[in-house]
Amino acid sequence: MNKIDKVQNVYFVGIGGIGMSAIARFFHLQGLKVAGYDRVETQLTKELQNEGIDVHFEDNIQCIDKAFKQKDSTLVVYTPAIPVGHDELNFFKKEGFTIKKRAEVLGLLTQKMEGVCVAGTHGKTTISTLTAHLFKQSEVGCNAFLGGISQNYNTNFLFDEDSNIVVVEADEFDRSFLQLTPHLALISAMDADHLDIYGNEESVVEAFEQFAQRIQSGGVLVMKEGLPLDDVDEDVEIFTYGMDSKSDFYPENISLVDGNYQFNLRSPLGKIVGLKMGIGGLLNVENAIGAMALAMLGGVEAHEIKVSLPKFKGIRRRFDYRVKSDKVVYIDDYAHHPEEIKATLSSVKAIYPNKKITVAFQPHLFTRTRDFVDGFALALDAADRVVLLDIYPARELPIAGVTSEIIAAKMKNKKVEICSLTDACQVILNQPLEVLLTLGAGDIDKIVPELEKQLG
């Protein structure tokens, strides 16, 4: 069984992952039998179950329905985050099932479509979701596999049988994005990250260059102004985007009105006047410039963009307002890299210049904490008070001497408390709160509902 179009059953090992769940939703919508395992129950796994997809949370071969033990009709999809000793995955390997990584399947699914692929160490989820929204609200339409839950559509997968466009978040982790063949591509950032995979920043940049080389002949690359990316095929057209006139696509006459930005867009394809953002943050103006560049190059009209941009409600856990009152503002965000924390804090300070900012941050991965401890300390120093949660390990085992304490020790701001996730709500609510940010890519989102309830 070489082609996935002959599959009747699809089993996902790690179905609760944001990228995995989007593919699961695709196959489920096609009428295939879909099920899977994940380590913990989350809001996303509950949503999959409510949609009719069977999910269990024990690594146990006996939990796998017999339909998915039929080797000739079952495809097994797994995420690289699954540990090597996983019983279910090893069962499928031992029995000779067709097994593919998530990135391989995504590459196969999008091969016959016109791929609009958004890559970058920061910003790709917001840019890809906003790009999909701009296409979806236009005559062009689109399908989309997204790395976040769109607040507009309450899903990470969009389907449009009348459109050949597919918007894809191109993930650099495990070099997954090298399975894609974009027609339109965007690169937002190439900062050092995932050094447990790449080893050093030079290898990160090299992987993004390889991604750019996968753009189809006659295709287009949109890249953040100033990125060190030179090795692109001469038959690929290149545009830049940014916040000033050095870029091909850039904003002018930016103003802040009732917490959201308004501006005009300048571009080689024309000017759009009177644009309004539907979400906060100056960083999201830059993200919107990139998304609008892709949409315009993909055939979306200026008048369609002007109508749909202010209707964009954002993404779950991306500059996500949970409480917004005169007494307190609470924003939840996925930021887990020093540059992302820096950008988020900068945006919040611009909106609330006279308010004290409290940040609750959960570091994600021992290796990332070790590799970027100086950057985390510097970024968090911009907050007035900081609550540091214990490190979320994800796929990693502990590293001796690597704890949240090493970040606190490097910080100049000494208004720092360290606590477990269990104690986090109480510690946070004991702070004098004016603006609260919860940041991190682990399971810090588990405390968001309780904080929202108490602060709201």
C-alpha positions, -999 to 999 in steps of 0.1 A, spaced: 0 0 0 20 30 -13 -7 56 -19 -28 71 9 -59 73 -14 -64 35 -9 -66 38 28 -98 30 47 -86 35 83 -61 60 97 -46 56 132 -28 86 148 -1 81 174 -1 115 190 -35 126 177 -38 156 201 -10 175 185 -21 206 166 -7 194 133 -18 158 138 -54 168 146 -57 189 115 -48 158 93 -71 136 114 -100 161 107 -92 159 70 -94 121 68 -125 121 90 -142 145 67 -133 122 37 -154 95 54 -125 73 66 -124 56 100 -101 77 122 -89 71 158 -58 76 178 -38 78 210 -25 108 230 -8 112 263 -33 135 280 -68 147 275 -70 183 263 -96 207 249 -85 197 214 -89 159 221 -123 166 235 -133 184 204 -120 155 182 -141 131 203 -172 153 199 -167 152 161 -168 114 162 -131 105 163 -122 79 189 -93 90 212 -78 71 241 -51 81 266 -33 49 276 -4 35 256 -20 1 253 -23 -21 222 -56 -35 237 -71 0 234 -67 -1 196 -100 -10 178 -97 -42 157 -105 -22 125 -71 -4 129 -53 -37 132 -60 -46 96 -26 -40 80 -37 -38 44 -63 -10 49 -47 10 77 -23 39 76 -5 48 108 5 84 112 29 95 140 46 126 154 84 127 161 75 138 196 65 102 204 92 84 225 111 54 210 97 30 236 60 36 227 42 3 228 15 11 202 39 26 176 63 -4 181 34 -28 176 26 -12 142 63 -13 132 67 -49 142 36 -60 123 48 -42 91 20 -15 88 24 14 65 37 41 89 44 77 80 54 108 98 29 136 100 50 158 77 51 131 50 14 128 50 9 165 48 33 166 19 14 139 0 -20 156 8 -9 189 -6 11 177 -36 -17 181 -61 -28 215 -48 -14 250 -50 5 253 -18 7 286 2 33 276 28 42 298 58 75 291 76 95 308 103 107 303 138 82 330 150 49 342 136 40 314 113 8 303 131 -6 338 131 5 346 95 -8 313 81 -42 315 100 -47 351 89 -37 342 53 -62 314 53 -89 338 66 -81 363 39 -84 336 12 -114 320 28 -133 353 28 -125 360 -8 -137 346 -42 -105 325 -43 -113 304 -13 -89 279 3 -82 247 22 -59 250 52 -38 229 76 -30 252 105 -8 252 136 -34 269 158 -71 269 164 -87 298 145 -111 318 166 -131 326 135 -137 290 125 -130 271 158 -108 246 140 -73 241 126 -85 226 93 -105 244 66 -120 226 36 -132 241 3 -139 216 -25 -141 244 -50 -106 258 -43 -72 244 -53 -54 266 -28 -41 250 4 -26 271 31 -1 252 52 19 261 83 53 249 74 70 236 106 108 236 108 108 211 138 125 179 126 129 195 92 92 187 85 88 216 61 112 199 36 83 176 27 63 205 12 64 219 -24 51 255 -22 39 276 -50 37 307 -27 60 306 4 67 330 32 96 330 57 90 352 88 121 345 109 152 322 111 163 326 147 181 298 164 156 273 178 152 235 181 189 233 187 183 197 199 175 190 163 198 214 144 228 218 167 235 254 158 220 285 141 239 279 108 220 246 104 187 263 110 194 289 83 206 261 59 172 242 65 153 274 56 174 278 24 165 242 15 128 250 21 131 280 -2 147 258 -29 115 236 -28 94 264 -42 80 254 -75 94 269 -107 76 302 -114 66 304 -78 70 333 -53 89 338 -20 78 364 5 104 370 32 108 393 62 131 422 52 167 416 63 167 378 66 201 363 55 186 342 27 205 343 -6 203 308 -21 170 310 -40 164 298 -75 164 325 -101 130 315 -115 114 322 -81 102 358 -77 111 374 -43 93 400 -23 100 414 11 77 426 39 83 446 70 75 477 90 93 503 69 97 515 33 128 493 27 103 464 22 81 458 -8 51 454 14 49 478 44 25 498 65 23 536 67 3 561 89 0 536 117 -23 547 145 -36 530 177 -74 533 181 -92 516 210 -64 491 215 -62 480 178 -40 494 150 -51 511 118 -28 518 88 -24 519 51 -6 492 31 20 501 4 29 473 -20 41 467 -56 5 455 -63 -10 488 -52 -21 507 -20 -48 498 4 -61 527 25 -79 525 59 -70 490 70 -81 480 105 -69 451 127 -93 429 145 -66 418 170 -42 437 192 -4 440 191 21 458 169 37 424 161 4 414 146 5 444 122 38 430 108 22 395 107 -8 410 88 16 426 62 30 392 54 -4 376 52 -18 403 30 13 399 7 5 362 2 -32 369 -3 -27 396 -29 -1 375 -47 -26 346 -46 -53 366 -63 -73 381 -34 -86 416 -42 -78 447 -22 -115 454 -14 -119 418 -1 -89 422 22 -102 456 36 -135 439 45 -121 407 60 -90 419 79 -109 436 108 -131 404 111 -101 383 120 -105 372 156 -71 357 160 -60 323 172 -65 304 205 -35 311 227 -20 338 203 -23 372 219 -56 359 232 -76 384 253 -93 364 281 -103 393 304 -104 430 293 -119 453 318 -111 486 335 -98 467 365 -75 441 349 -64 429 315 -55 392 310 -38 380 278 -28 343 271 -1 336 245 19 307 232 53 325 233 80 301 242 112 316 226 130 347 239 123 367 207 86 358 210 84 369 246 102 401 237 78 409 209 47 401 230 58 422 259 67 451 236 33 450 220 15 449 254 36 478 267 27 499 237 -10 493 243 -9 497 281 21 521 287 9 531 322 0 497 336 22 472 356 27 439 337 29 406 354 41 376 334 36 339 343 59 319 321 63 282 317 96 273 300 92 246 273 119 219 270 151 215 291 173 219 260 156 252 250 159 265 286 196 256 287 204 270 252 185 303 257 187 311 294 203 345 288 177 354 262 148 344 285 162 364 314 167 395 293 132 392 277 114 386 310 133 416 327 109 438 307 80 427 329 73 443 363 67 410 380 74 374 369 60 340 380 82 312 366 66 278 364 86 245 364 99 235 330 75 216 308 95 186 295 74 175 265 95 148 248 126 153 269 142 138 300 155 162 327 190 177 323 211 180 355 212 216 367 186 229 342 156 243 361 135 275 360 159 287 388 187 293 362 165 319 344 157 337 377 194 337 386 202 356 354 174 382 357 181 417 370 145 420 381 142 402 414 104 403 417 103 367 406 86 337 421 90 301 411 62 275 415 47 244 401 17 243 378 -4 230 407 3 261 427 5 286 398 -31 300 401 -28 308 438 7 324 433 -5 345 403 -37 357 419 -17 368 450 1 393 427 -11 429 424 -25 425 389 -31 452 363 -20 434 331 -14 396 333 2 375 306 4 337 307 31 326 283 44 291 272 39 262 249 34 235 275 4 228 296 2 263 312 -31 266 293 -47 243 319 -48 272 344 -62 297 319 -99 289 325 -95 293 363 -76 326 360 -102 338 336 -130 329 360 -113 345 390 -103 377 371 -134 381 351 
